[in-house]
């Protein structure tokens, strides 16, 4: 994985806030706020360093001053080195396997087979409306017979 780094100066003095008293607590709060701000932007704290820095002093001389910095890092957005696509299983071979079509056909009803409803075959559905005695339907009976049925 390839990272990009960000180095910023460490705070030199504390930050005031409600409920925070003393120089140490204010300084800790300043560092905490700076680190949380960087983390919200996707930067991960790596370490703190104290590094020498040569600075001019006056017109002709130089002086070495030590600076404290905070080092942050985050993965580069354009890095594809860790990209590993997952290969999916080819399911088309399973469908083409011998006997797969036969198993599918065994589960489905045949188109020419008679259908059943509550144990009565489709061919008997038309006869179910007729009188089981073989007589006429109740609609064809005279008015007096309809009241008995």
C-alpha positions as CSV (number, residue, x, y, z in Angstrom):
1,X,0.0,0.0,0.0
2,X,1.3,3.4,-0.9
3,X,0.7,6.3,1.5
4,X,0.9,10.1,1.3
5,X,2.2,12.0,4.3
6,X,1.4,15.3,5.9
7,X,3.8,17.0,8.4
8,X,2.5,20.0,10.4
9,X,4.0,21.9,13.3
10,X,3.0,20.8,16.7
11,X,1.1,23.4,18.7
12,X,3.3,25.6,20.9
13,X,0.7,26.8,23.3
14,X,-2.6,25.6,24.7
15,X,-6.1,26.4,23.7
16,X,-8.7,27.6,26.1
17,X,-12.0,25.8,26.5
18,X,-14.8,25.6,29.0
19,X,-13.8,23.3,32.0
20,X,-10.2,23.1,31.1
21,X,-7.8,24.6,33.6
22,X,-4.0,24.7,33.7
23,X,-1.3,24.9,31.1
24,X,-0.9,21.1,30.7
25,X,-4.6,20.5,30.1
26,X,-4.8,23.4,27.6
27,X,-1.8,22.1,25.7
28,X,-3.3,18.6,25.6
29,X,-6.6,20.0,24.4
30,X,-4.8,21.9,21.6
31,X,-3.0,18.7,20.4
32,X,-6.2,16.7,20.7
33,X,-8.2,19.2,18.6
34,X,-5.5,19.3,15.9
35,X,-5.3,15.5,15.7
36,X,-9.2,15.1,15.6
37,X,-9.3,17.7,12.8
38,X,-6.8,15.8,10.7
39,X,-8.5,12.5,11.4
40,X,-11.8,13.9,10.1
41,X,-10.0,14.6,6.9
42,X,-8.8,11.0,6.6
43,X,-5.3,11.4,8.0
44,X,-4.0,8.9,10.5
45,X,-1.5,10.0,13.1
46,X,1.8,8.3,12.6
47,X,4.3,9.9,15.0
48,X,5.7,13.1,16.5
49,X,9.2,14.2,15.6
50,X,11.7,16.8,16.9
51,X,13.9,17.8,14.0
52,X,16.8,20.3,13.7
53,X,16.3,23.4,11.6
54,X,19.0,25.9,10.7
55,X,17.8,29.5,10.8
56,X,19.5,32.8,10.2
57,X,20.5,34.8,13.2
58,X,21.3,38.3,12.3
59,X,23.0,39.1,9.0
60,X,25.9,36.6,9.0
61,X,25.3,33.8,11.4
62,X,23.0,30.8,11.6
63,X,21.6,29.0,14.5
64,X,20.2,25.4,14.9
65,X,16.7,25.3,16.3
66,X,14.8,22.1,17.1
67,X,11.2,22.0,15.8
68,X,8.4,19.6,16.9
69,X,6.2,18.3,14.1
70,X,3.3,15.8,13.9
71,X,3.4,13.3,11.0
72,X,0.1,12.0,9.5
73,X,-0.5,9.6,6.7
74,X,-3.3,8.2,4.6
75,X,-3.5,5.8,1.7
76,X,-3.2,7.4,-1.7
77,X,-6.5,7.6,-3.6
78,X,-4.9,6.6,-6.9
79,X,-3.1,3.5,-5.4
80,X,-4.4,0.2,-6.9
81,X,-1.6,-2.0,-5.6
82,X,-3.9,-3.6,-3.0
83,X,-6.8,-4.0,-5.4
84,X,-7.6,-7.7,-5.6
85,X,-10.8,-8.5,-7.5
86,X,-12.7,-11.5,-6.2
87,X,-13.3,-14.1,-8.9
88,X,-16.9,-15.4,-8.8
89,X,-17.8,-19.1,-9.3
90,X,-19.0,-19.9,-12.8
91,X,-22.5,-21.3,-12.2
92,X,-23.2,-21.8,-15.9
93,X,-21.4,-25.2,-15.9
94,X,-23.7,-26.5,-13.1
95,X,-26.7,-25.7,-15.3
96,X,-25.2,-27.5,-18.3
97,X,-24.3,-30.6,-16.3
98,X,-25.9,-33.8,-17.6
99,X,-29.1,-34.7,-15.9
100,X,-29.7,-31.1,-14.7
101,X,-32.3,-30.5,-17.4
102,X,-34.0,-33.9,-16.5
103,X,-34.1,-32.9,-12.8
104,X,-35.7,-29.6,-13.7
105,X,-38.2,-31.3,-15.9
106,X,-39.2,-33.8,-13.2
107,X,-40.1,-31.0,-10.8
108,X,-42.4,-29.2,-13.2
109,X,-45.9,-30.5,-14.1
110,X,-46.4,-31.7,-17.6
111,X,-48.5,-29.5,-19.8
112,X,-50.8,-32.4,-21.0
113,X,-51.4,-33.8,-17.5
114,X,-54.8,-33.1,-16.0
115,X,-54.8,-30.6,-13.1
116,X,-56.4,-31.3,-9.8
117,X,-58.3,-29.1,-7.4
118,X,-59.1,-30.6,-3.9
119,X,-58.6,-34.1,-5.2
120,X,-61.0,-33.7,-8.2
121,X,-59.5,-34.0,-11.7
122,X,-60.0,-31.2,-14.1
123,X,-62.1,-33.4,-16.4
124,X,-64.6,-33.9,-13.6
125,X,-65.0,-30.2,-12.8
126,X,-67.7,-29.7,-15.4
127,X,-69.6,-32.7,-14.0
128,X,-69.4,-31.4,-10.4
129,X,-72.0,-28.8,-11.1
130,X,-74.5,-31.4,-12.3
131,X,-76.7,-33.4,-9.9
132,X,-74.8,-36.4,-8.5
133,X,-78.0,-38.5,-9.1
134,X,-77.7,-37.7,-12.8
135,X,-80.8,-35.5,-12.9
136,X,-81.3,-32.0,-14.0
137,X,-79.6,-29.0,-12.3
138,X,-81.6,-27.1,-9.6
139,X,-82.2,-24.2,-12.0
140,X,-84.1,-26.5,-14.4
141,X,-86.4,-27.8,-11.6
142,X,-89.9,-26.4,-11.1
143,X,-90.4,-23.7,-8.5
144,X,-91.8,-26.1,-5.9
145,X,-88.8,-28.4,-6.1
146,X,-86.3,-25.6,-5.6
147,X,-87.6,-24.9,-2.1
148,X,-86.8,-28.4,-1.1
149,X,-83.3,-28.4,-2.4
